[in-house]
Amino acid sequence: MYVMTIDQRGSSTDIDRVPEFLEGLKPFSSARFERSVGDEVQGVLDEPAAVVDVALHALRSGLWYVGIGVGPVNLPSPASPREGSGAAFVAARQAVDRAKAAAGHVPLAVVSGGVQRGLPASAGGVAGNRNAAGRDAGVRACANAEAVLRLIGRLVRERTEAQWRVVDALRAKNERDPGRHGLQKQVARELGISDQSVSRAILRSGWQEEWAARPAAEMLLATAHGLIPDTVSPDASNRGER
């Protein structure tokens, strides 16, 4: 599973933006997100594409730290993310703390919270070596997913309002190919701007690069998820808390 812990930046000197943020998440994922504590929200997702959507939406405004934990969650699944536990919750807490410490970088981190599927963490000998190799592979996959998401996140964070108007109009048409014949002309007419302005906005916004890179981030998150168990037995001892 993927646990996302998202914390508001500069909340001590800003208004509470959690209610507006939660409302804005609804188009991006069917997963339940809710305020976990203070100015922080949390949700549990099972699809890497939804994780990428939510992460980039959060990064767009520059107002949030994004932590993504990949790993097992304890069963039975609770009705509220606030009541969840498991290694993915702990990893998400570590991830958001790392995001806060990423001075000068896109404030996002991905942390692995599991071990290789089918091998206990305490295994020794050959099994222990295989276990360590699987764990390391999961860590690498998370690090690679983080790197790709930060690159895409920088494109998202640096877009101007004018570029976002074009990008949002393109996305509203559910099109991942802004170069498709006729689409740019439709957007230009809707926005009352020239075809050339739309073309420049697409080029300078990195829209095509974003959608070319999203599958790579999704694949790396899925790879990390595939190296670790989906669930573990009930155990309330590993909660991700402040």
N, C-alpha and C positions, 0 to 999 in steps of 0.2 A: 504494500500500500504506500501511498504518498501522503504525508502529513505536511500541511503548509501552515507556518506560523508567520503572520504578517503584522509588523508593529509600526505605528505611526511615528514619523520623524518629527523632532522638535515639538512634541505635543505639549511640553510645559509652557510654551509661548504661543501656542496655536489653539484654535477651537477644536472641539471633538469632531473628527471627521469619520468616525467609525460607522454611524448610521448611513451616511451617504455612500461610503465605500461598499458596505454590505449590499445596498440596493444596486450599485453598479456592477456587482459580481454576477448577478442573476443571469444575464445573457451568456456568460462564459462557462458556466458549469452548473450541473444539476446537484452537485454535492452541497451539503449544508455547511455554510460558514456562519460563525457567530462570534460575538465578543467573548473572549476567554477571560481576560482580566484587564482592567484599565483601558488603554488605548490599543489593545492588541486583538486580532481576530485569528481564528483557527478553523481549519477544515480538513477533512479526510477525503482523498480522491483515489480512484482506481484506474484512471486513464491518463497516460502521460501527455496526450494532446491537451486535455483540460488543464493540467498543471502548467503547461507552457502558456496557454491563453491567460490564466489567472495571473501568473508571474509578470507577463508583459503588460497586462492591464494595470497592475499595481505600480510597475516601474514608470509607466507613462507620465504620471503627475509629478514624480520626484518626491512624493510625500511619504513613502513607505519603505521599510526594510523588509526584505523577502527571505524567509528561511524555508527550505524544502528538505524534509527528512524522508529517506527511502528505507523501508524495512518492515518488519512484522508489527502487527498490532494485536493486542490481546482480545480474545473472544470471551463472551459474546460482545458484538459491537454495541456500544451504548447509543442511546437516542441522541445524546448531545456530545459534540467533540470535546467539550470541557471535561467529560467524564471518561474519556478514552485513556488508554495506557498502552505501553509497549515500546519497543526500541525505536520505532519510527517517530514517536512523540518526543523521545529524548533527543534523537537526531535533529528534529525540526527546531528544538530549543537551541541546540548547539549551532545550527545553521543560522538562525536569526541573530544570535550573538556574534557570529563571525561576520555577518553582513554589516552589523553596526560598527565593527572594527575595520571595515574595508575602506579606510579613508582614501579619497581620491579615486575610488573604483565604483563601478555600478554596485549598489547595495543589495546584492543577492548572493546566497550561498546554498550549496547542495551538499548534504552530509549523508553518508551511508550508515545505516543502523543495524546491519545484519551480517550473517556469515553464509558460507556456501550452503546451498540447499542440501539437506539430508545429513549434515555432519554437525555434531554438537560442538559448542565452543571449547569444551574441555578436552576434545580428542587429542591424543598424543601420537607419536611415531609418524608412520606414513599418513595416517588419517589426519593427524594434526598438521602436517605439511600441506596436504590437500586443502584442509580447512583454511589455513593461512593464505594459501594461494587464491582461493575463492574469495576470501574477505578482501584481499588486496585488489583483486580484479574489480570487485564492487566499488571499492574506494576510488579506483582509477576511473571507472565509468562515471561516478558521481562528479569527480573533478573535471572530467571532460565535458559533461553536461553543463556544469557550472560555467566553464570557459565559454562554451557556445552561447549560453543564455546571457552571459554578460556582454558578449559582442552584439547580439541582437538587441539587448537592452539598451546599449549605448545608441544604436540607431533610433530606437523608440524615444529615448529621453531627449535627443537632440533635434527632433522635428519641431518646426515652427507651427504656429496656429494655422497659417495658410496651407502648409503641407498636410496637416491633420484634416483639414476640411476636405481635401481631395482624397486622402487615404480613407477617411470614414465613409465618404460617398462610394468609393470603390468597394469597401467591405460590406456596405449595406446591400450591395447587389450580390453578395455571396460569391464573389469572383476572386480567385487567387492569381489570375493571369491578367494584370492590368494592360497588357499589350494586345489583348484580343480585339479583333477588328470591330470598330464601332463603339466600344465601351467608353473609351476616353472622350469621344465626342458627346456621348450621352451625359457624362459627368460634367463636361464643360458647359453644356446647355443648362443643366440643373443648377449649377453654381453661378452662372452668368459670367464666365471667364472664357478666355481663348483656349483653343486646343493646345497651343504652345505652352500656355501656363500650366495646364494639366500635365503635359509631358515633362516639363521642368520639375514640377512638384514630385512626380513619380521618381524621376532620376535622383533628385537631391535628397529625398526622404529615405532612400534605401528600401523602398517597399518590396521590390522584386528580390533583393538580397535577403530581406527578412523572411519572405515566404519560401525561399530556396533553402534557408538554414533551419527553419522550424523543424522539418522532419529529422534533421540530424540530432537536435536536442531531444526530440521525442524518442528516437531510437536509443540514445545513450541512457536516458532515464529508464526505458524499458529493459535495456541490457542489465543495468544495475539491479532493477527489480527482479529479473530472472535469476540472479545469483543468490537470492535470499528467500527464505520461506515467506509465504503470504501472511500466515498467522502463527501464533504460538498459543500455548495453553493459558487459561486465565491466570493473571498475576498482576496485582495492582501496584507492585513495587517499582515499576519503571515508568513513571509519569514524567512528562516534559513540563516542568514548572519553572517560573522565574526564580 
